[in-house]
Structure formats: structure tokens, C-alpha cells
Amino acid sequence: MVVKCNEEVVAKVITGDNNDLTEYMTMQYLAARAPNIPALKPHDLIRFRILLHYLHVIYSRHDISAGLAQSATPGEALNTATAR
């Protein structure tokens, strides 16, 4: 489940015993090593009995490049950015 916290931050809630951090670790890697790729930026990770991903939403504020539509999904935006 994804919950909008404010205009720039959403929280992704994962319930159960899911310890797969691949998505979060991939976002950390991209933010550190390829900051120009228009991918969601990890803000923090909180682990209780549920797992929360806090993400900075970058698509609602501006287009990363002239070719991206504001309605593009993060996956479509990443595909467009890496296809160059």
C-alpha cells in the first residue's frame, strides 16, 4: 500500500514477514551513483512489524527532461531516461 504523506513524500507500507529490501536498496544505489536518473529518492526506512518506505516524489514538481510527461509512471520515466 502507498500512502501520500504530503506533496513530496509518500510512504510504501509492506506488511507481513517480507524482508526483501531489494527495491529500497536499488533506490539507494541509484541516488548515490546515478543521481541524474529520474528515479524515486529514498528518504528513510522504518522497520516495525511492518516495513515503511518513505520516498521523495519528484514527478509532481517538475519534468526531469523535455520528453517526460507529468503523467508518466516512475517505471516509464526511468525507461525513457535510460533509453538515451
N, C-alpha and C positions, 0 to 999 in steps of 0.2 A: 504494500500500500504506500502511496506517495501522498504526503500532506504538505500543502503550501503554508509556510510559516509567515512570510512577508513577500514583498515584490522580488527579492533577490535570493531567498533561501527556501529550499524545500527539504523535507525530511523523508527518507525512504525507510519504512518500518518493515523488518523481516522477522516473522515470529517463528517459534519452534526452535529446534536444535540445529539450525542451519549455521554452520561455522565457516561457510565459504566466503572468503573476503576477496575473491578474485576481482570483482567489479571495483571495489574500493581501492585495492592495490594498483589496478590498472590506471585509475584516475590519478592517484598519487604519482605514478611513474610519468604519465603524460604531462602533468602540471610541472614536474621537476625537469624533465628532459626535452619536452616539446611544448613549451607554453604557448606557442603561436597556433597550435591546432585548436580549433573551436570545440573543445570538449568541456563537459561539466567539470568544475573545480571542486575537489573535496574540501569541506570545511572542517569536519571533525567526525569522529566515530565514537559512539557511546554504546557500551555493551551492558545490558542488564540481563534479564531473561529474554529480552527481545533485542534486536540489533537495529540501530538507527544510523542511517547515512544522512549527514547534512551536506547539501550540495548548493553551491552558488549557481543561480540561474543566470546565464549570460545572454540568452537569446531574446528575452523580453526587453532588454535595454537597448541593444543596437545590433545591427547586422555585422558579422565578422568580416565579410567581404561582399563586394557588389553582387555576386552571384547567388547569395543565400537569401531565400525568402524568410520572413519572420515566422512563418508557419511551419518551417522545416523542423522535423524531429531532430534530436541530438544525433541519432544514427545517420540520417540523411545529410546533416550538416558535416559530420565527420567524414562521410564518404565523399562529399563534394570537395572538402578542403584537402583531402589526401589524394584526390584524383589528379591534381595539378602536377 
